[in-house]
Amino acid sequence: MVLLSQGMKEYLLGLEPMQLLILRWRPYY
């Protein structure tokens, strides 16, 4: 479970910049 949680954290950290880009391109949402 610990390895899984670490993987999820890394996955979420990887999505953070993607979400920032989406917010920049789509400020309406």
Residue frames relative to the residue before (quaternion, step in Angstrom):
aa qw qx qy qz dx dy dz
M 1.0000 0.0000 0.0000 0.0000 0.00 0.00 0.00
V 0.6237 0.5447 -0.3495 0.4384 3.61 1.01 -0.76
L 0.6593 0.4969 -0.3152 0.4681 3.58 0.92 -0.93
L 0.6372 0.5291 -0.3295 0.4532 3.57 1.01 -0.80
S 0.6589 0.5038 -0.3134 0.4624 3.58 0.92 -0.90
Q 0.6344 0.5180 -0.3349 0.4659 3.59 0.99 -0.79
G 0.6440 0.5190 -0.3225 0.4602 3.56 0.96 -0.85
M 0.6526 0.5077 -0.3185 0.4635 3.58 0.97 -0.84
K 0.6267 0.5331 -0.3385 0.4567 3.59 1.02 -0.83
E 0.6626 0.4915 -0.3075 0.4741 3.59 0.88 -0.94
Y 0.6356 0.5298 -0.3244 0.4584 3.58 1.02 -0.82
L 0.6676 0.4847 -0.3000 0.4789 3.58 0.93 -0.90
L 0.6323 0.5226 -0.3356 0.4631 3.60 0.98 -0.82
G 0.6481 0.5119 -0.3162 0.4669 3.58 1.06 -0.72
L 0.6748 0.4910 -0.2948 0.4655 3.59 1.13 -0.64
E 0.5116 0.6740 -0.4170 0.3319 3.60 1.16 -0.51
P 0.6930 0.4484 -0.3014 0.4774 3.66 0.73 -0.91
M 0.6085 0.5433 -0.3567 0.4554 3.59 1.08 -0.67
Q 0.6557 0.5041 -0.3149 0.4656 3.60 0.94 -0.87
L 0.6237 0.5342 -0.3431 0.4559 3.58 1.03 -0.78
L 0.6490 0.5072 -0.3210 0.4674 3.58 0.96 -0.84
I 0.6425 0.5165 -0.3234 0.4646 3.59 0.98 -0.85
L 0.6444 0.5114 -0.3284 0.4641 3.60 0.97 -0.84
R 0.6453 0.5211 -0.3255 0.4539 3.59 1.02 -0.77
W 0.7251 0.4278 -0.2410 0.4828 3.54 0.93 -0.96
R 0.7935 0.1977 -0.1094 0.5651 3.60 1.12 -0.60
P 0.0381 -0.8371 0.5457 -0.0041 3.61 0.39 1.19
Y 0.5378 0.6404 -0.4032 0.3716 3.58 1.24 -0.39
Y 0.7127 0.4163 -0.2604 0.5010 3.55 1.06 -0.72
